[in-house]
Amino acid sequence: MPSLLAACVVRGLRPDSGSNGVTAIDKGAVAGSVHVGRLGLRADVQANRKHHGGPEKAVYAYSQEDAEFWEGELGRSLPPGWFGENLRVQGLDATAAQVGERWRIGDRVVLEATMPRTPCMTFARWVGPPHASGWVRRFAAAGRLGAYFRVVHTGDVTAGDPIEVVPAAPGAPTMLEVFQRKG
């Protein structure tokens, strides 16, 4: 059964040369449980709410299997939170989630898939040399984007919680399909 590998929140704002001046992409796994509210995980921050955060992008999920792909590509360990994700999941392809699909996590939390991540220059700067150059294009081309979710039911989540997928309406596009249509 798919499960939550880690719940992640910001470890600290970092200086960034983008228009905001800081980024909250540096996230790390929480020990124990964390509350998921309407706007995301308690103690998390989105430094740029125009592009990250808000009700439709309250939670970002990324798959362990995709993280392992990138570990091989980049030649380094990429622990939970490295992609700026709030949830690192295993046994579940977040990019294959369909718009409207729901994930029941643990006893109470229900999330609904809304849109894919669109890689940006902040992410490229986070990746750093020598991979930053061309990173946005490379990440997009690999099609391992992850998914944003709105919070339908609040509650607490803990690493190890099972994830039950409630399918979207027939014919709903996947995160990858939505991303490819934009491009």
C-alpha positions as CSV (number, residue, x, y, z in Angstrom):
1,M,0.0,0.0,0.0
2,P,1.3,3.5,-0.7
3,S,2.5,5.4,2.3
4,L,3.8,8.7,3.6
5,L,7.6,8.5,3.8
6,A,8.0,12.0,5.4
7,A,6.1,15.2,6.1
8,C,8.3,18.2,5.5
9,V,8.3,21.8,6.5
10,V,10.7,24.8,6.0
11,R,13.9,24.6,7.9
12,G,14.7,28.2,7.3
13,L,14.3,31.0,4.7
14,R,17.3,31.2,2.4
15,P,18.5,34.3,0.5
16,D,17.7,34.1,-3.1
17,S,18.5,36.3,-6.1
18,G,14.9,36.2,-7.4
19,S,12.4,39.0,-7.1
20,N,11.3,37.9,-3.6
21,G,14.8,38.0,-2.1
22,V,14.2,34.8,-0.1
23,T,13.1,31.2,-0.7
24,A,11.4,28.6,1.5
25,I,12.4,25.7,-0.7
26,D,14.7,24.3,2.0
27,K,12.4,21.8,3.7
28,G,13.1,18.9,6.0
29,A,11.3,16.0,7.5
30,V,9.4,16.5,10.7
31,A,9.9,14.0,13.6
32,G,6.5,12.8,14.8
33,S,3.1,14.1,13.6
34,V,2.4,17.4,12.0
35,H,-1.0,19.1,11.5
36,V,-2.3,19.7,8.0
37,G,-4.5,22.8,7.9
38,R,-6.3,24.5,5.0
39,L,-3.2,26.3,3.9
40,G,-0.7,23.5,4.4
41,L,1.5,21.9,7.1
42,R,1.9,23.7,10.4
43,A,5.3,25.4,10.7
44,D,5.7,25.5,6.9
45,V,6.1,28.7,4.9
46,Q,5.7,29.7,1.3
47,A,7.9,32.8,0.6
48,N,6.2,33.4,-2.7
49,R,2.5,32.8,-2.4
50,K,1.8,34.0,-5.9
51,H,3.4,30.8,-7.2
52,H,3.5,28.5,-4.2
53,G,0.9,28.1,-1.5
54,G,-2.7,29.3,-1.0
55,P,-5.7,27.0,-1.0
56,E,-5.1,25.4,-4.4
57,K,-1.4,24.7,-3.7
58,A,-1.5,24.1,0.0
59,V,0.5,20.9,-0.1
60,Y,3.1,19.7,-2.6
61,A,3.8,15.9,-2.8
62,Y,6.7,14.2,-4.5
63,S,7.4,10.5,-5.0
64,Q,10.3,8.7,-3.5
65,E,10.7,6.8,-6.7
66,D,11.2,10.1,-8.6
67,A,13.6,11.3,-6.0
68,E,15.7,8.1,-6.5
69,F,15.7,8.8,-10.2
70,W,17.2,12.2,-9.6
71,E,19.7,10.9,-7.1
72,G,21.1,8.7,-9.9
73,E,21.1,11.7,-12.3
74,L,22.7,14.2,-9.9
75,G,25.0,11.7,-8.1
76,R,23.9,12.7,-4.6
77,S,21.4,11.9,-1.9
78,L,18.2,13.9,-2.1
79,P,16.4,13.5,1.3
80,P,12.8,14.3,1.9
81,G,12.1,18.0,1.5
82,W,14.9,18.5,-1.0
83,F,12.4,19.2,-3.8
84,G,10.6,21.7,-1.6
85,E,7.9,19.1,-1.1
86,N,5.7,18.9,1.9
87,L,5.0,15.2,1.5
88,R,7.5,12.5,0.3
89,V,5.4,9.5,-0.6
90,Q,6.4,6.0,-1.6
91,G,4.6,3.5,-3.8
92,L,2.6,6.2,-5.5
93,D,3.4,8.3,-8.6
94,A,2.4,11.9,-7.7
95,T,2.8,13.1,-11.3
96,A,0.3,10.4,-12.4
97,A,-2.3,11.8,-10.0
98,Q,-5.4,13.0,-11.8
99,V,-7.0,16.4,-11.2
100,G,-9.7,15.8,-8.6
101,E,-8.1,12.6,-7.3
102,R,-8.2,12.4,-3.5
103,W,-5.6,11.0,-1.2
104,R,-6.7,9.9,2.3
105,I,-3.7,10.0,4.5
106,G,-3.8,8.3,8.0
107,D,-7.1,8.6,9.9
108,R,-8.4,12.0,8.8
109,V,-6.5,14.0,6.3
110,V,-8.0,14.2,2.7
111,L,-6.2,16.0,0.0
112,E,-7.4,16.7,-3.6
113,A,-5.0,17.0,-6.5
114,T,-5.2,20.3,-8.2
115,M,-2.2,21.0,-10.5
116,P,1.4,20.0,-11.3
117,R,4.5,21.7,-10.1
118,T,6.0,24.1,-12.7
119,P,9.7,24.2,-12.3
120,C,11.1,27.7,-11.9
121,M,14.4,29.5,-11.6
122,T,14.3,29.5,-7.8
123,F,14.3,25.7,-8.0
124,A,17.2,25.9,-10.5
125,R,19.2,28.1,-8.1
126,W,18.5,25.7,-5.3
127,V,19.9,22.8,-7.3
128,G,23.1,24.7,-7.7
129,P,26.1,24.2,-10.0
130,P,26.9,22.3,-12.1
131,H,23.2,21.3,-12.7
132,A,21.4,24.7,-12.3
133,S,22.1,25.6,-15.9
134,G,19.3,24.1,-17.9
135,W,17.6,22.6,-14.8
136,V,14.1,24.0,-15.5
137,R,14.1,22.4,-19.0
138,R,15.7,19.2,-17.8
139,F,13.3,18.7,-14.8
140,A,10.3,19.5,-17.1
141,A,11.5,17.1,-19.8
142,A,11.9,14.2,-17.3
143,G,8.1,14.5,-16.5
144,R,8.7,13.9,-12.8
145,L,6.9,17.0,-11.5
146,G,4.9,16.0,-8.4
147,A,1.5,17.4,-7.6
148,Y,-0.1,20.2,-5.6
149,F,-3.1,19.5,-3.5
150,R,-5.9,21.4,-1.7
151,V,-6.8,20.3,1.8
152,V,-10.4,18.8,2.0
153,H,-10.1,17.5,5.5
154,T,-7.6,18.7,8.0
155,G,-5.8,16.6,10.6
156,D,-2.4,15.2,11.6
157,V,-0.1,13.1,9.5
158,T,2.9,11.0,10.5
159,A,5.6,9.3,8.5
160,G,4.4,5.7,7.8
161,D,0.7,6.6,7.4
162,P,-1.0,4.7,4.7
163,I,-2.3,6.6,1.7
164,E,-5.6,5.5,0.0
165,V,-6.3,6.9,-3.4
166,V,-9.9,7.8,-4.3
167,P,-10.0,8.1,-8.1
168,A,-11.0,11.2,-9.9
169,A,-13.8,11.4,-12.4
170,P,-13.3,9.3,-15.5
171,G,-11.2,11.1,-18.1
172,A,-9.7,13.7,-15.6
173,P,-6.2,14.7,-16.8
174,T,-3.0,13.6,-14.9
175,M,-0.6,16.2,-13.6
176,L,1.7,15.4,-16.5
177,E,-1.0,15.9,-19.0
178,V,-2.0,19.3,-17.5
179,F,1.7,20.4,-17.6
180,Q,2.2,19.3,-21.2
181,R,-0.9,21.2,-22.3
182,K,0.5,24.4,-20.8
183,G,3.8,24.0,-22.6
